[in-house]
Amino acid sequence: MAGSKHANGASFQKGKSGNPGGRSPRIGPNGETAAQLARVHTADAIKTLADGLKAPEWQVRVACSQALLDRGWGKPTEHVAANVTGLPVIQIVRASEAPAREE
């Protein structure tokens, strides 16, 4: 199996991307993005979620309520409280700056 990596004899150049432009975000037939395609169905999706509020299963009602609130008011912010006073201190010293060892 010696020889080039690819059938056409070409190989990627070191340090250069094989796809410099990246994948196109356009996926629709007229060049729309996935978000643009999804937004077309917003009214129907909201109506479906609202109908789900009347579902007999409480799990469905909770999921629909959560989804509607997140879309209408945004997701709640998360707060993190951390106590960092008891953590050990790590000091990084270059070998050239380290004190000489006594043997």
TORKOL-4160 file (C-alpha; in steps of 0.2 Angstrom, whole numbers, padded with zeros to 4 digits, m for minus):
103
<pt num="1" X="0000" Y="0000" Z="0000"/>
<pt num="2" X="0015" Y="0011" Z="m0003"/>
<pt num="3" X="0012" Y="0027" Z="m0013"/>
<pt num="4" X="0001" Y="0043" Z="m0011"/>
<pt num="5" X="m0013" Y="0044" Z="0001"/>
<pt num="6" X="m0026" Y="0049" Z="m0012"/>
<pt num="7" X="m0032" Y="0041" Z="m0028"/>
<pt num="8" X="m0027" Y="0057" Z="m0038"/>
<pt num="9" X="m0010" Y="0058" Z="m0031"/>
<pt num="10" X="m0013" Y="0074" Z="m0022"/>
<pt num="11" X="m0011" Y="0076" Z="m0003"/>
<pt num="12" X="m0015" Y="0090" Z="0009"/>
<pt num="13" X="m0001" Y="0102" Z="0011"/>
<pt num="14" X="0006" Y="0103" Z="0029"/>
<pt num="15" X="m0001" Y="0118" Z="0038"/>
<pt num="16" X="m0015" Y="0122" Z="0026"/>
<pt num="17" X="m0033" Y="0117" Z="0028"/>
<pt num="18" X="m0041" Y="0106" Z="0015"/>
<pt num="19" X="m0057" Y="0116" Z="0016"/>
<pt num="20" X="m0052" Y="0134" Z="0020"/>
<pt num="21" X="m0069" Y="0141" Z="0018"/>
<pt num="22" X="m0077" Y="0129" Z="0030"/>
<pt num="23" X="m0094" Y="0121" Z="0028"/>
<pt num="24" X="m0107" Y="0132" Z="0021"/>
<pt num="25" X="m0120" Y="0137" Z="0034"/>
<pt num="26" X="m0133" Y="0138" Z="0019"/>
<pt num="27" X="m0143" Y="0122" Z="0018"/>
<pt num="28" X="m0160" Y="0127" Z="0011"/>
<pt num="29" X="m0165" Y="0127" Z="m0008"/>
<pt num="30" X="m0163" Y="0146" Z="m0009"/>
<pt num="31" X="m0148" Y="0147" Z="0002"/>
<pt num="32" X="m0157" Y="0148" Z="0019"/>
<pt num="33" X="m0149" Y="0144" Z="0035"/>
<pt num="34" X="m0156" Y="0130" Z="0047"/>
<pt num="35" X="m0162" Y="0144" Z="0059"/>
<pt num="36" X="m0171" Y="0153" Z="0045"/>
<pt num="37" X="m0180" Y="0137" Z="0039"/>
<pt num="38" X="m0185" Y="0133" Z="0057"/>
<pt num="39" X="m0192" Y="0151" Z="0060"/>
<pt num="40" X="m0204" Y="0149" Z="0046"/>
<pt num="41" X="m0213" Y="0136" Z="0058"/>
<pt num="42" X="m0213" Y="0147" Z="0074"/>
<pt num="43" X="m0232" Y="0151" Z="0074"/>
<pt num="44" X="m0236" Y="0132" Z="0072"/>
<pt num="45" X="m0224" Y="0127" Z="0085"/>
<pt num="46" X="m0230" Y="0139" Z="0098"/>
<pt num="47" X="m0248" Y="0133" Z="0094"/>
<pt num="48" X="m0243" Y="0115" Z="0096"/>
<pt num="49" X="m0234" Y="0119" Z="0113"/>
<pt num="50" X="m0249" Y="0129" Z="0119"/>
<pt num="51" X="m0261" Y="0114" Z="0114"/>
<pt num="52" X="m0249" Y="0103" Z="0124"/>
<pt num="53" X="m0253" Y="0113" Z="0140"/>
<pt num="54" X="m0270" Y="0104" Z="0140"/>
<pt num="55" X="m0262" Y="0087" Z="0138"/>
<pt num="56" X="m0268" Y="0074" Z="0151"/>
<pt num="57" X="m0250" Y="0069" Z="0155"/>
<pt num="58" X="m0242" Y="0081" Z="0167"/>
<pt num="59" X="m0224" Y="0078" Z="0160"/>
<pt num="60" X="m0230" Y="0085" Z="0143"/>
<pt num="61" X="m0238" Y="0100" Z="0151"/>
<pt num="62" X="m0222" Y="0104" Z="0161"/>
<pt num="63" X="m0211" Y="0102" Z="0145"/>
<pt num="64" X="m0223" Y="0113" Z="0135"/>
<pt num="65" X="m0224" Y="0126" Z="0149"/>
<pt num="66" X="m0205" Y="0126" Z="0150"/>
<pt num="67" X="m0203" Y="0128" Z="0132"/>
<pt num="68" X="m0215" Y="0142" Z="0130"/>
<pt num="69" X="m0208" Y="0152" Z="0145"/>
<pt num="70" X="m0190" Y="0149" Z="0138"/>
<pt num="71" X="m0195" Y="0156" Z="0121"/>
<pt num="72" X="m0205" Y="0170" Z="0128"/>
<pt num="73" X="m0194" Y="0176" Z="0142"/>
<pt num="74" X="m0178" Y="0168" Z="0140"/>
<pt num="75" X="m0169" Y="0155" Z="0150"/>
<pt num="76" X="m0166" Y="0159" Z="0168"/>
<pt num="77" X="m0148" Y="0165" Z="0172"/>
<pt num="78" X="m0138" Y="0153" Z="0182"/>
<pt num="79" X="m0128" Y="0159" Z="0197"/>
<pt num="80" X="m0112" Y="0150" Z="0204"/>
<pt num="81" X="m0106" Y="0153" Z="0221"/>
<pt num="82" X="m0089" Y="0147" Z="0225"/>
<pt num="83" X="m0078" Y="0147" Z="0240"/>
<pt num="84" X="m0060" Y="0147" Z="0234"/>
<pt num="85" X="m0051" Y="0152" Z="0250"/>
<pt num="86" X="m0046" Y="0134" Z="0255"/>
<pt num="87" X="m0038" Y="0129" Z="0239"/>
<pt num="88" X="m0019" Y="0126" Z="0239"/>
<pt num="89" X="m0008" Y="0138" Z="0230"/>
<pt num="90" X="0002" Y="0131" Z="0215"/>
<pt num="91" X="0017" Y="0141" Z="0210"/>
<pt num="92" X="0026" Y="0138" Z="0193"/>
<pt num="93" X="0044" Y="0142" Z="0193"/>
<pt num="94" X="0055" Y="0141" Z="0178"/>
<pt num="95" X="0070" Y="0130" Z="0180"/>
<pt num="96" X="0082" Y="0145" Z="0177"/>
<pt num="97" X="0074" Y="0154" Z="0191"/>
<pt num="98" X="0072" Y="0140" Z="0204"/>
<pt num="99" X="0083" Y="0141" Z="0219"/>
<pt num="100" X="0098" Y="0129" Z="0220"/>
<pt num="101" X="0095" Y="0112" Z="0228"/>
<pt num="102" X="0105" Y="0108" Z="0243"/>
<pt num="103" X="0111" Y="0090" Z="0243"/>
